[in-house]
């Protein structure tokens, strides 16, 4: 009886040690997860990508949204500025490309129409890993008397994991200088005096030496300012017209600026920029 009691006491002691050990392991794992979350919250990955309505340039008439979604997922961005999307147009099979990409990537979405097109709508969009708290659409001006396609500025407001507020904006500017000069001035007016951090991304249809860029840079700083990699066309790219810009005064710093090469889902290459504090 005494031997059995001793065995029972030993078993109980060992069980107690195991419970304490497991509690220690769980606490360590929770600590590591928390540490990882804090670490991840210190960086912010942005992508801008003109998707050419998901039509690969080498495949006329083909719409391949899965290829676009795969490009996005391969980079795992927190926020994505997209240009040239179709919503319920005949040429794209009457699919809402914004909602479909949100579904394929598991992200929140917001669409900002530029024009009515082919039975549906055509414009820019934003995808976000973070819940979207507010959305805004601003039509951009164009010079009267000169032909133009209506352009817009899409803006969302999100709360980052570290608790700070960010406004993220996407646009696709006109091809003509006369319109672009008015459009960048309007963007500065809309975003330039906001109190929180603001990131602007998109296809600006201009190079960094264009006078319109100088106007934007009164309030914004490009993620790359020297020896920057071109973003168009997808084969033998020779022009940088896709940009990510941060409103001046932010504590965020660029830690990575990368154009993803050898991607042929669109005629543009995706640009991925990482910021951290």
N, C-alpha and C positions, 0 to 999 in steps of 0.2 A: 504493500500500500504506500509505504514511504517512497519507494523507487518510482512508482507511478506518479506520485505527487511532485517529486523532483523533476521528472520528465515534463510534466504539465507546466511547471514553473519555467523551465528552460524554453519550452515552446512559446510560452506567452512573452518571455523576454525577447526571443528572436523575432517574433511577430511585431513587437513594439519597435525594435530596431528597424525592421523592414518598412514599417509605416512611416517612421521618421525619415528614413532614407528616401522613400518615394516622395514624401512631402518636400524634402530638400531638392530633389530632382525637378519636381513640378514647379517649385518656386524659381529655380534656376532657369527652366525653360520659359516661364512667364517673363522673367527678367530679361532674357535674351530677346524674346518677342517684342517686349516694350522698347528695348534698346534699338532693335531693328526698325521698329515703327518710327522712333524718334529720328533715327539716321535717315530713313526714307523721306521723312517729312521735311528734311533740310534741303532736298533737291526737288526740282520741278522740270519735267521734260515736256518740251513743246514740239509739235510737228506742224509744218505747213505743206500742203500738197494740192496742186491743181490736178484733178483726176480725169479731166477731158471726158466727162460723163461716163467714165468707166469703159471707154473705148480704147483698147490698145492700138497705137498708131499703125502697127504692122498688120492689123486684122480689121479691115474695113467692115463697118456694120456690126461688129461683134461687141456685145456688152458683157463685161466680166467684173461684176461687183465683188465676187469672191477674191479675185486677184488683188483688188484695192484693199479689201479687208485684211488679207494676208500680209500685205506690206505694212499696214498700220500695226497689226498685232505683233509683227516681228520686231518692232521698235518699242512697243509697250509705252507709248506716250501718255502723259496725264491729260493733255489738252491738244486738240487737233483743229487746225483751220483748213477747211476744204473749199476749193473753188470749182466752178463749172459742174454743178450737179443738176440732174433732171429730177423733177417730181411729177410723176404721172404723165409723161410725154409719150407720144406714139413711138418715137425713134428708140426709146429705151424700154419698150414693152409695157408701158403704163405702170411702171413700178415707182414707188416712192423711194428714191435712192438714199435719202437721208435716213428714213426709218429703217430701211434694210441694212445699211451700214451700222447703225446703232445696234441693231439686233445681232449682226455678225461679229461685232467687236465687244459687245456687252457694255456699251457706254451710253450716257445720256446725250441728247442731241437737240439742236436748234437750227432751223432753216430760215434764211433771209432771202426773199425773192428779189431777183433783179427785174426779170421780164416774164410776160406770158410767152410760152413757146410750144408749138406743135401739140396743142391740145392740153398742155399742162403748164408747169412753171420751171424756171431756170434761175439759178443763183448760187449763193454761197451758204456754207453750213459750218457748224462747230460740233465737235464731239468732245465729251468731258467724262473723265472717270469720277469726278466729284459731282454731287447733286447740284443742279443749276437752280439758284435762288431767284434770279431775275433775268429776263431777256429784253433786249432792245433792238429795234431795227430802224436805221436811219437812211433814207434815200440820199444819195450824193448828187451834188449839182453838176450841171454841164453847161457849156457856153451856148446861149441862144443863137439860133441860125446856123449851127454846125451840127451835122448828123451825129447822133450818139446813141449808145445803148444804155438804158438806165442801170446804174450801179448802186450798190448799197453797202452799208457797214453793219455787220452783225456784232452785237456785244452781249456777253453773258457775265453774270456775277456769281462767283463761287467762294466758299470758305475752304481754305487749304487745311491740311491736317494739323498744322501748327497754330490754327485759329485765326490766321490773318486773312483779310479779304482781298480778292483779286478780281479785276475786270479784265476779261480776255476778249479781244476783238479780231474779227476776220474781215478782209475785203478783197476785192478784185478790181483794180483801177482800169480806167479807159486806156485805149491805145494812143489817143491824141494828147499832146502836151497841153493844148488849150483847155481841155476838160480836166486833165490830171492836176493842173495847178489849182483849180477851184476845189477839186476833191480833197487834196491833201490839206488845204487851208481849212476846209470844213471838218476834217478828221481832227485836226489840232484843236479846233473850237469845241468839238464834242468831248474829246478825251484829255486834252492838254492840262486842264486844271482840276482833274479829279484828285481827291485826297489820297486814295489808296493806290497800291501798285496797279499798273496797267501794262499789258503786253498786247502789241498789235502784230498780226501776222497775215501774210497773204501773197498773192501774185500781184505785184505793183505795176507790171508791164513797163518797167523802166530800169535802167542801170543806176548804180550808186552815184554816178557823176551827173545825173539829170538834175536840173534846177528844182524839180518837185521834191526830190529827196532832201535837198538842202532845207526846204521849208519844213518837212517832217522832222528833220533833225534839230529844229529849234526846241522840240519837246521830247524827242525820242533818240535812243542810241541803238544802232544796228548791232546785232550779235557778232558780226564779223566786219572789220573795217579795213583790213589790208589782206591782199593775196587770197581773196575769197573764191571758193570753188563755184563754177557755173552750175546752173540748175536746169538749163534747157538748151537743146532738145535732149531726149533720153539717150540718143546715140551721138557720140562725139559732142558733148555739151560745150557751148562757147559763150553763153551769156548768163549772168546772174540777175534774175528778175524776181525771184521769190525771196522774201525776207521775213525775219523775226526781229522786232524792235521792242525795247523796254523804255517806258517813260522815265525821264531823268528824275533823279532824286531817290530812286529805289536803292535798298541795301542789297538787292539781288546782284549776283555776279555771274558772268558766263563761265562755265567750266568745260563746256563742250559745244562745238559747232560742226555738224557733219552733214554733208550731202550724201545720200545713200545712192551709190552708183549701181549700174547693171540692173536697173529696175525698168521694165518695159510695159508696165500696166497702163501708163499714160505717156503723153509727150513731154511731161515735166518730170523732174526727179524730186523726191521728197527731201525736205530740209528738216533736220532734227537738232534742236538746241536745248541744252541742259543748263539751268540756273541753280545756284545755291547761295546760301547766306554765309 
